[in-house]
Structures are given as C-alpha cells and as structure tokens.
C-alpha cells in the first residue's frame, strides 16, 4: 500500500471522526455531549433543559431538536424588525418561535396562539422562565370563525384540527384570524398544520396589513390547486414569495400518497414587493 493511500485513508478517518463529534448546536449553547444526551431521550416526556442560560421545558427530544435546527441554526425567521414590532404567531407550540423573535426584537409585542393543552402549558411556562414581556398567549386554534373545533391534541409539533381519519379528538376553542388583522402587523407567522388554506381564504385582502408573512404549508397531491391558490393570493395582495421544502417527505415520482398525513410540507416566505 502506497504512502498516499495510507495518508488518504487516515485523512478520511479523521474527517469522519470530526463529523461524528461536530457540535452543530453550539449556537444554542449545547455541548456535544449535551446534544447526544438530548438525541437519546425518549420521544415523549416533559423535561427541562438549559437554553441561553434559561430553563426551557419541552415535550419530546425529536420535536425540540427539529425546532432548534430550523429556528436557531437555519434562522428561518431571520429578518429586520423595527422597534416595538407587532407579531402574530399562529401555532406557537411550546414557545421557541416566541423566544427567537423576542431575541431578534426585544421590544416586540407578540400574540401567540396555541390550542394544544400540553403545548399551551409549556408555552406559558417558557414565557415566564425566559422573562418575556409583551407576549400574550392565547389558548385557541386559528380558524375562520369563533367556534369550537375537534382537535387532535398530541402535545407535539403535529397537533392539528381533526379530519376524522385517525385518533380521538378533543374540543378546543377557535378564533378567527381575520379579526386579529385589524391593524398593521410586522410579521405574521402561520404554522397551523393543514388549516392554512381555509384561514387564508377567509382572511382575504386583510393579509395586506402584514408586512411579512411566513406560511408553513401542509397538504397532499390532491390539494395542489389549493397551494396554487395560496401563491396566487399572496401575489395579488402585493407580496413576492420564496419556497423552501420544510420536510423531506419522500421521492415524489415513486410516492402514491400518504393517507392520513401530508405529502407536501413547504415553508413559504412572503415579503412586500
């Protein structure tokens, strides 16, 4: 075996070892051992961990790492926000998005909506633990009217309005997003697990009150027209958009459908022309 071959093998082993021990969560204050510990926690269970020197309470290691990756490593909500910005956070989950946005703009006023009982409890706990002010937590689903909805309460990122396909739903309060769009909004975040089409259709031209809009779109191939409609609506109301895949769902040409789930999950970033 030549010296070059031995050198290449040794170099490859070193690079692989570095990759195994690389601490990609350093930006949120996680050491490499702490990252490994979190990765091997059970998927369910309420736990507390230190984040930015504060105590964060969460449910499920997979949900936590996914959210940390998107928010604090990929910075998907990164943007310039003016002083005293007004933000509507539809689908706040346990509050990581609220924490991110308050770090981005400490003077912001945020209304955070979360219908899931477990998530809402953790949202309130984390708002208090991080000492966040001017944050109103609303225990409600975002919908097209003030009503009561059947809801799949999973205590996770996937909690959503029930479609009758699986599980035992609970009843939750719902509020109309259109009623909250009664003043200029600096950032409107919509992550409501499949209800975005109906809600945006109901909102209509009031979406023009928002300066920037983030939509996490969830759908199936059978709903392609709905996605086309959403994109048409945002353009008609003065936005340009950028689309990024939110989850690597499958190989599109070989997938025949996902009964009870989503075939398409996209992050849609809308900014003023």
N, C-alpha and C positions, 0 to 999 in steps of 0.2 A: 504494500500500500504506500503510495507516494506521500511526501510531506504535505503537499497541497490538499490531498484528500483528507488526511488526518486533521489538518487545520480547518477545513470546511466543516467536517463533522463536529469538531469541538466548538466551532463558532455557532453552528446550528443548535447544539445542546445548550449553550449559554443563552442564546436568544430565546429558546423555548422556556428555560428556567426563569428568565426575566419576565416573560409573558405571564407565567403562572403566578409570579409574585408581584406583578404590577398592580399598584393601588390606584384604580381609576376613580375611586370615591374620595380621594384626598381632598377634593374641592369642598366636600361637606364635612370634613373633619374625621372621616373614618380611617383608621389604620388598616393595614392589610389583614391582620388577624381579626379585627372587628368586622370587616367585610365578609370574611369566611364564616365567622360566627353567625352573622345575620342570614347569610345564604343557606345555612343548615338548620335554621329554626323551622319548626313545623309551619305549614301553610296557614293554619288558623290558630288564634290565640291572642289575647290582648297583652301587649308588652310595652315596656318603656325603654327608650334609648336616648343617649345624649346626641343632640344635633345643634351645631353652632353654639354650644355651651348651654343649651336649654334642654328640658326634658320633653321629648316627643313620645306620645302614646299612639300606638298603631295596632292594626289587626292583620296579621299575615305578612310574612317576610317577602313573598313574591310581589305583592302589591306595593310594599314600601320601596323595594329596590327599583321596580319599574318606574315609580313616580320620581324618585331621586334622579334616576337616569335622565328622564325627559326634562324635568324642571331645572335641576341644578347642574347637570353635566352638559346637556344639549341646549339648555336655555331657550326652550321653545316659546316662552312668553317674554323674552328679552325685547325691550322697546324703550323709547324715550317717553317718559310720563311727566307731565307738568306738576308743579306743586299743587297739593290738595286735589289730585285727580279723583274722579268718581268712577268706581268699578263695580260692575255686576258680575259675580262669579256664580254661574249656574251649573251646579254639580260640583260642590266644593270638597266632597268626600271628607277626609279627616283634617283638611286644612293646609296641606303642603302648598297648594297654589296660593292660598292667602298669605302664608309665610313668605313665599317667594316674592309676591307682589308688594308686600309691605317692606321687604328688604330693598326692593327696587325703588319704591316711593314711600318712605316712612310716613308722609303726611296724607297719604291716600285715604279716602273713605270707601269702604268695601261692604257691599251687601252680598252675603254668601248664602246660597240656597243648598240645602241637603235634606232629602226626605228619609233616608235610611236611619233607623233608630240608633243602631250601633255607631255608624259613621257620624251622625249628628252629635252624639255624646262625646266622641273623640274630638270632633271639630271644636266644640265648646271648651273641652279640657285643654287642647293645644293653644287656642286663642289666649286662654288665661295663663298657661305655662310660659308662653313667649311674650307675655305682657303687651299684647297687641291692642291698640286703641282705635277708635273709629271703625270698628268692624261689627256689623250686625249679622248674626247668624239666624237664618230663617229656616225653621223645620218644615219644609214643603218641597214638593216636586214642582218643576216648571212645566206649565201646560198651557192650554188655550182658553181656560176659564177657571174661575174659582169653584172648586168642586172637591169631591173625594174620589181617589183612584185606587184600583187594585195594583199592588206594587210587589215586585219580587225583592224582598229585603234580605240581601246576602251578607251585609256587613263588609262589602268589598268594592272594588272599582266597577264591578259588573252589575250592581244593583240597578233595577230599571222598572219601568212601568210594565205590568204583566201583560203578556199577549195570549195567555190561555194555553200555551203549548206545554209548559212544564211547571212543576213545583206548586207550592201552596202560598198564594199571595196574601198580603196583609193590606189593610186600608190605610192610606196616608192622605194628608191634606195636599191639595194642589193650588197653585196660584198662577195667575195669568201674567206672562212676561210682558205683554203689551202694556199692562197697567203700570209697570215699573219703568217703562220707556216714556216718561213724561218730562224729561229734562235731558240735556246733553250728557252723554256717557263717554268717558275717555277710553274705556276698554270694556267690551262685552265678551265674556267667555261662556261658550255653550258646550257643555260636555254632559249630555243627558241621555246617553245610551239608547239611541234609536228614536227619540221623540223630537229630534231637531226639525224634521221636515214639517210636521204639523204645527210646531211652535213658530217657525219662521214664516210659514204661510199665513198664520194668524197675525203675526207682528206687522206684516205688510210694509208700508213706507216708513213706519216709525224706526225702522232699522237705521234710517238716515241720521238719527240722533246720536248714533255711535260713531266715534272717530276711528276705532279699530275693532275688528270682530275676529274672534277665534271660534271655529266650529269643529268639533270632533265628530265627523260623520260616521254613522254606523248603518249599514244596510246590506241588502242582498242583491244578487244579479237581477232579480225580478223588480227591483226598485231603482234601476238605472235612470228611469225617467225622473224620479224624484231628485236624484243627485243633479241631473241636468237642470231641473227647475231651480234648485237652490243656487247653482252657479249663475244662472240667468238673472235671478232676483238680485244677487249682490252686485252684479254688473249694472243692472238697470238703476240701482239706487246709488251709483257713484263710486263703487269700490273696484279695485283690481284684486286678483287673488293669486295665491301660490298654494300648491297642493303637495303634501308630503305624506307618504304612507305611515300610518300610525302603528300598524301591526303587520308583520309579515305573515299573512293568513294562510297562503298556500300557493301552489303553482296554478295560475288561472286557467291554462289550457287543459289541465287534467282534472280540475275540480268540478264535480257535478252539482254542488250545492251543499249547504250546511244547515239542515233542518234544526230549527230552534235557536240558531245562532246567527252571526254576521259573516258574510262573505267579503265585505268591503269595510275597511276602517281607515279613515283618512283624516289628517289634520289639514284644515283649510284656513289659511291666514288671509284676512281681508283688510286692506288699507285703502285710504282715500286716494283717488286719482289726483 
